[in-house]
Amino acid sequence: MGSDTRKRIVIKIGTGVLTRNAGGGIHHAMIARLAQAIADIHAAGHEVIVVSSGAVGAGISSFGLEKRPTEIEMLQACAAAGQARLMHLYESQFGHHGLNVAQLLVTHEDLQDERRSGNVLATLNAILGHRGVVPIMNENDSVSVYELKVGDNDTLSSIVARLAAADMLILLTSVPGLTGPDSVSEDDIITHVEDVETVLHFARDEKGALSVGGMASKLRAVEAAVNAGIETLIASGLKPEQLPDLVEGRGLATRFRPKAKSSTLS
């Protein structure tokens, strides 16, 4: 599709993109670059929903911790502190491009209950109806009960994309895309996948010290999205300048062909 076709796009930004190291230091320059790229997509007429990871990682330093905690109470505390820091940065950086941000924190129940998911969708549509505001979503880690968590933001972004009837889902991670069993480096990626089921076993379920989901998680999220008719990409968030190209069918990423449109959230 060309730039004259307006798309609704969900962009998931991974923890490994937003933080500098295992200590959770926020990568300010990267957030600035991401905001610029997303603003460019917005200026081209597209609707953008951001699903942002990084809250727990961003909050770790607030409590003097050196690594991601394992206790659920401390994870929730770090998320509460980190979410505020992240939103302040997003607000500041998008403000440079004349855009405001709106935060939506959701839980498993919000997305699985039909009435509550309807409320989430209504809120999203109201935000997107005002062209000067970008919705930024995350799971409400500060209050969610562990057993009821969506799981990770790959899953969350896939559910949001299906709920919002998005045209495209872009999963930004710290690697350029999906590598196959014969790949010689992480840059040697598979650029097009016709059927996601044929590559599910390629996943190397590695993840960073602050991350929740690995490649296996991403492929499960991809499978659900493409089965609902949503074109899905896995791409490097470390090169956000290519985001406008990715939307237009160019750039370096693994692209997964969507199946016929469906509205199911299962």
Sequence and secondary structure as in RCSB ss.txt:
>XXXX:A:sequence
MGSDTRKRIVIKIGTGVLTRNAGGGIHHAMIARLAQAIADIHAAGHEVIVVSSGAVGAGISSFGLEKRPTEIEML
QACAAAGQARLMHLYESQFGHHGLNVAQLLVTHEDLQDERRSGNVLATLNAILGHRGVVPIMNENDSVSVYELKV
GDNDTLSSIVARLAAADMLILLTSVPGLTGPDSVSEDDIITHVEDVETVLHFARDEKGALSVGGMASKLRAVEAA
VNAGIETLIASGLKPEQLPDLVEGRGLATRFRPKAKSSTLS
>XXXX:A:secstr
  TTS  EEEEEE HHHHBSSTT  B HHHHHHHHHHHHHHHHTT EEEEEE  HHHHHGGGGT SS   SHHHH
HHHHHHHHHHHHHHHHHHHHTTT EEEEEEE HHHHHSHHHHHHHHHHHHHHHTSTTEEEEEEE TTT  GGG  
 SHHHHHHHHHHHTT SEEEEEESSSS B TT SSTTSB  EES GGGTGGG      TT S  HHHHHHHHHHH
HHTT EEEEEETT GGGHHHHHTT SS EEE   S      
